[in-house]
Amino acid sequence: MSGAWTVWPAPAKLNLFLHVTGRRADGYHTLQTVFRLLDWGDTLRIRLREDGRIRRIGEGAPGVAEADDLVVRAAKLLQQEANVTQGAEIVIEKRIPAGGGFGGGSSDAATTLVALDALWGRHLGRERLAALGLRLGADVPVFVRGENAWAEGVGERLTPVPLPPAWYLLADPGVHVPTAALFQAPELTRDSPPATIADFLSGTVHGNAFEPVLRRREPAVEAVFAALAQVGTPRLTGTGSGVFVEFASREAAEAALARLPAGLRAWVAAGAARSPLLAAAERQGLRAG
């Protein structure tokens, strides 16, 4: 038998800047960035099963097999770590484009961990769930914690940082370049001097180390930068091809959207003070408790 469906948000993110500061002995690069959560993203629908099976119902990200999907891997990881006998069915309503650097797969995995932790009644807490999330991907912990954050290390060392309200014009060139290939690019700047949160808040830290690499290699990315430069200052997010421009109001962002060329995949989203996933988990906790 299966339980009732529950609905959970999986918000997207932006990297307001992204520097590569070095390389560890294990080959991973060290980064500095600020994660900005958005009040927009995917939606997961989850219901429990009593037979212990984990199933993805329908499609996930294009081309991702069920066994390889991060939501399935997250559910099985939590099931094993928390000694859960129940299973779950998960439907992913995708809005976040794959390969755009908006964090779709990582956010879906984090929502799966947080939701099933509540639904299975384990209540492991954010610290342990974030540690599990790190085993799935470097960006998963920020979505588990649900706060805008300054990040260091491989992106897992997080310090909450207050960010002012903002609206964003987002654009997706539709280009998907493997992250490993970008990190191997000989022209990538890998030795940016370490910065501080104070540097970021004062406006002296900006830029994305992968922007010049992608703009030179991918004409579609360069074309989106050229289009968005007509309405503001475009920036790259993460190691994907997604581009954004920040505005102080929804009206300004929507006016800029209206000026873009027809056929460009673009939309407007608000920055979030905290993840809508946290509110959903708190509501579920109140019902469960």
C-alpha positions as CSV (number, residue, x, y, z in Angstrom):
1,M,0.0,0.0,0.0
2,S,1.0,3.6,-0.6
3,G,0.3,6.7,1.4
4,A,-1.0,10.1,0.4
5,W,1.1,12.3,-1.9
6,T,2.9,15.2,-0.3
7,V,4.4,18.2,-2.2
8,W,7.9,19.6,-1.7
9,P,9.7,22.5,-3.3
10,A,13.2,22.1,-4.7
11,P,14.5,25.7,-5.3
12,A,17.1,26.8,-7.8
13,K,20.3,28.7,-6.8
14,L,22.6,31.3,-8.3
15,N,26.3,31.7,-7.7
16,L,26.7,35.4,-7.2
17,F,30.4,35.0,-7.9
18,L,32.7,32.0,-8.2
19,H,36.5,31.9,-7.8
20,V,38.9,28.9,-8.0
21,T,41.5,29.5,-5.3
22,G,43.7,26.3,-5.6
23,R,43.8,22.6,-5.8
24,R,43.9,20.0,-3.1
25,A,46.1,16.9,-2.9
26,D,43.2,14.7,-4.0
27,G,42.8,16.7,-7.2
28,Y,39.6,18.6,-6.2
29,H,39.7,22.3,-6.7
30,T,39.0,24.7,-3.8
31,L,36.4,27.4,-4.4
32,Q,34.9,30.5,-3.0
33,T,31.3,31.5,-3.9
34,V,28.1,32.9,-2.6
35,F,25.0,30.8,-3.0
36,R,21.7,32.7,-3.6
37,L,18.6,30.6,-3.2
38,L,15.6,31.4,-5.5
39,D,11.9,31.3,-4.8
40,W,11.5,29.2,-8.0
41,G,12.5,25.7,-9.0
42,D,11.4,22.1,-9.3
43,T,8.6,20.4,-7.4
44,L,8.8,16.9,-5.9
45,R,5.7,14.8,-5.1
46,I,6.4,12.0,-2.7
47,R,4.4,9.3,-1.1
48,L,5.5,6.4,1.1
49,R,5.4,2.7,0.3
50,E,5.4,0.0,2.9
51,D,7.4,-2.5,0.8
52,G,10.7,-0.7,1.0
53,R,11.0,0.0,-2.7
54,I,12.3,3.4,-4.0
55,R,10.8,4.4,-7.3
56,R,10.9,7.4,-9.5
57,I,7.6,7.8,-11.3
58,G,7.8,9.4,-14.7
59,E,10.7,11.3,-16.1
60,G,13.5,13.1,-14.2
61,A,16.2,15.2,-15.9
62,P,16.5,14.4,-19.6
63,G,18.6,11.4,-20.3
64,V,19.0,10.4,-16.6
65,A,18.1,6.8,-15.9
66,E,16.1,6.0,-12.8
67,A,18.9,4.2,-11.1
68,D,21.3,7.1,-11.7
69,D,18.9,9.9,-10.7
70,L,20.1,11.8,-7.6
71,V,16.7,11.6,-6.0
72,V,16.7,7.8,-6.1
73,R,20.3,7.7,-4.9
74,A,19.4,10.2,-2.1
75,A,16.4,8.2,-1.0
76,K,18.3,4.9,-0.9
77,L,21.2,6.5,1.0
78,L,18.9,7.9,3.7
79,Q,17.0,4.6,3.8
80,Q,20.3,2.7,4.5
81,E,21.8,5.2,6.9
82,A,18.7,5.6,9.0
83,N,17.7,1.9,8.9
84,V,14.3,2.6,7.3
85,T,12.1,-0.2,6.2
86,Q,9.6,1.9,4.3
87,G,10.1,3.0,0.7
88,A,8.9,5.9,-1.4
89,E,7.6,6.9,-4.8
90,I,8.9,10.2,-6.2
91,V,7.6,12.4,-9.0
92,I,9.9,15.2,-10.2
93,E,8.2,18.2,-11.9
94,K,11.2,19.7,-13.7
95,R,11.5,23.4,-14.3
96,I,15.2,24.0,-13.7
97,P,17.1,23.4,-16.9
98,A,19.8,20.7,-16.8
99,G,23.4,21.9,-17.3
100,G,22.5,25.6,-16.6
101,G,24.3,25.9,-13.2
102,F,21.0,26.5,-11.4
103,G,21.5,23.4,-9.1
104,G,18.5,21.4,-10.2
105,G,19.9,17.9,-9.6
106,S,21.5,18.9,-6.3
107,S,18.3,20.6,-5.1
108,D,16.1,17.7,-6.0
109,A,18.5,15.4,-4.0
110,A,18.4,17.7,-1.0
111,T,14.6,18.0,-1.1
112,T,14.4,14.2,-1.1
113,L,16.6,13.9,1.9
114,V,14.8,16.6,3.9
115,A,11.3,15.3,2.9
116,L,11.9,11.7,3.6
117,D,13.7,12.5,6.8
118,A,10.4,14.1,7.9
119,L,8.0,11.6,6.3
120,W,9.9,8.6,7.6
121,G,10.0,10.1,11.1
122,R,13.8,10.0,11.5
123,H,14.5,13.7,12.2
124,L,18.2,13.3,11.7
125,G,18.8,17.1,11.7
126,R,20.4,19.4,9.2
127,E,24.0,18.6,10.1
128,R,23.7,14.9,9.4
129,L,21.5,15.4,6.4
130,A,24.0,17.9,5.0
131,A,26.8,15.3,5.5
132,L,24.8,12.7,3.6
133,G,24.1,15.2,0.9
134,L,27.8,15.9,0.5
135,R,28.3,12.3,-0.5
136,L,25.9,12.9,-3.4
137,G,27.4,16.2,-4.6
138,A,29.2,19.4,-3.4
139,D,26.1,21.6,-3.9
140,V,23.6,19.4,-2.0
141,P,24.5,20.7,1.5
142,V,23.5,24.3,0.8
143,F,20.1,23.2,-0.3
144,V,19.7,21.0,2.8
145,R,20.6,23.9,5.1
146,G,18.3,26.2,3.2
147,E,20.1,29.5,3.8
148,N,22.0,31.9,1.5
149,A,25.6,31.2,2.2
150,W,29.2,32.0,1.7
151,A,30.9,28.8,0.6
152,E,34.5,27.5,0.6
153,G,36.4,24.3,0.2
154,V,34.7,22.4,-2.6
155,G,31.6,24.3,-1.8
156,E,30.6,22.4,1.4
157,R,32.0,24.8,4.1
158,L,29.0,27.1,4.5
159,T,28.6,30.4,6.4
160,P,25.1,31.9,6.3
161,V,25.2,35.4,4.8
162,P,22.4,38.0,4.7
163,L,21.4,39.1,1.2
164,P,19.1,42.0,0.4
165,P,15.9,41.3,-1.6
166,A,16.5,41.1,-5.3
167,W,14.9,39.9,-8.5
168,Y,16.7,38.1,-11.3
169,L,16.3,37.8,-15.0
170,L,17.5,34.3,-15.9
171,A,18.4,32.9,-19.3
172,D,19.3,29.4,-20.5
173,P,21.5,29.1,-23.6
174,G,20.7,25.4,-23.7
175,V,24.4,24.4,-23.7
176,H,25.6,21.6,-21.4
177,V,29.4,21.4,-21.0
178,P,30.7,18.7,-18.5
179,T,32.1,20.3,-15.4
180,A,35.2,18.2,-15.5
181,A,36.0,19.5,-19.0
182,L,35.8,23.1,-17.7
183,F,38.0,22.4,-14.7
184,Q,40.6,21.0,-17.2
185,A,40.5,24.0,-19.4
186,P,44.1,25.4,-19.6
187,E,42.8,29.0,-19.6
188,L,40.9,28.6,-16.4
189,T,42.2,30.9,-13.6
190,R,42.9,28.5,-10.7
191,D,44.8,30.8,-8.3
192,S,42.5,33.6,-7.3
193,P,43.6,35.1,-4.0
194,P,41.3,34.1,-1.1
195,A,38.7,36.7,-0.3
196,T,36.5,37.3,2.8
197,I,32.8,37.8,3.4
198,A,33.5,41.4,4.1
199,D,35.2,41.7,0.6
200,F,32.0,40.4,-1.0
201,L,29.7,42.6,1.0
202,S,31.7,45.6,0.1
203,G,31.4,44.8,-3.6
204,T,35.1,44.1,-4.2
205,V,34.6,40.4,-5.0
206,H,32.9,39.5,-8.2
207,G,33.2,37.5,-11.4
208,N,33.0,33.8,-12.3
209,A,36.2,32.0,-13.2
210,F,34.3,29.9,-15.8
211,E,32.7,32.8,-17.6
212,P,35.6,33.6,-20.0
213,V,36.1,29.9,-20.7
214,L,32.5,29.3,-21.7
215,R,32.1,32.5,-23.6
216,R,35.1,31.7,-25.8
217,R,34.1,28.1,-26.3
218,E,30.3,28.3,-26.7
219,P,28.8,30.8,-29.2
220,A,25.4,30.3,-27.7
221,V,26.6,31.5,-24.3
222,E,28.3,34.5,-25.8
223,A,25.1,35.3,-27.7
224,V,23.1,35.3,-24.4
225,F,25.6,37.6,-22.7
226,A,25.3,40.0,-25.6
227,A,21.5,40.0,-25.4
228,L,21.4,40.5,-21.6
229,A,24.1,43.2,-21.7
230,Q,21.4,45.4,-23.4
231,V,19.4,45.4,-20.1
232,G,22.0,45.1,-17.4
233,T,25.2,43.4,-16.3
234,P,25.0,39.7,-17.1
235,R,26.8,37.1,-15.0
236,L,27.3,33.3,-15.3
237,T,26.1,31.0,-12.5
238,G,28.1,28.0,-11.3
239,T,29.8,25.9,-13.8
240,G,26.8,25.8,-16.1
241,S,25.8,28.0,-19.0
242,G,23.0,29.9,-17.2
243,V,23.2,33.6,-17.2
244,F,21.5,36.1,-14.9
245,V,21.0,39.9,-14.3
246,E,20.1,41.2,-10.9
247,F,17.4,43.9,-10.3
248,A,16.1,45.6,-7.3
249,S,12.4,45.0,-8.2
250,R,10.1,42.6,-10.0
251,E,8.9,45.4,-12.2
252,A,12.5,46.2,-13.4
253,A,13.2,42.6,-14.1
254,E,10.0,42.0,-16.0
255,A,10.6,45.2,-18.1
256,A,14.1,43.9,-19.0
257,L,12.6,40.5,-19.9
258,A,10.2,42.2,-22.3
259,R,13.1,43.8,-24.1
260,L,14.9,40.6,-24.9
261,P,14.9,39.0,-28.4
262,A,12.1,36.6,-29.2
263,G,13.1,33.0,-28.9
264,L,15.5,33.4,-26.0
265,R,14.7,31.1,-23.2
266,A,14.4,33.6,-20.3
267,W,12.3,34.2,-17.2
268,V,12.1,36.1,-13.9
269,A,12.6,34.8,-10.4
270,A,12.9,36.2,-6.9
271,G,15.7,35.7,-4.5
272,A,14.7,33.9,-1.3
273,A,15.7,35.0,2.2
274,R,15.5,31.3,3.2
275,S,14.6,28.2,1.3
276,P,10.9,27.4,0.8
277,L,11.9,23.8,1.6
278,L,12.5,24.7,5.2
279,A,9.0,26.0,5.6
280,A,7.6,22.9,4.0
281,A,9.7,20.7,6.4
282,E,8.5,22.7,9.4
283,R,4.9,22.3,8.4
284,Q,5.4,18.6,8.0
285,G,7.1,18.4,11.3
286,L,4.2,20.1,13.0
287,R,1.7,17.7,11.5
288,A,3.9,14.7,12.4
289,G,4.5,15.9,15.9
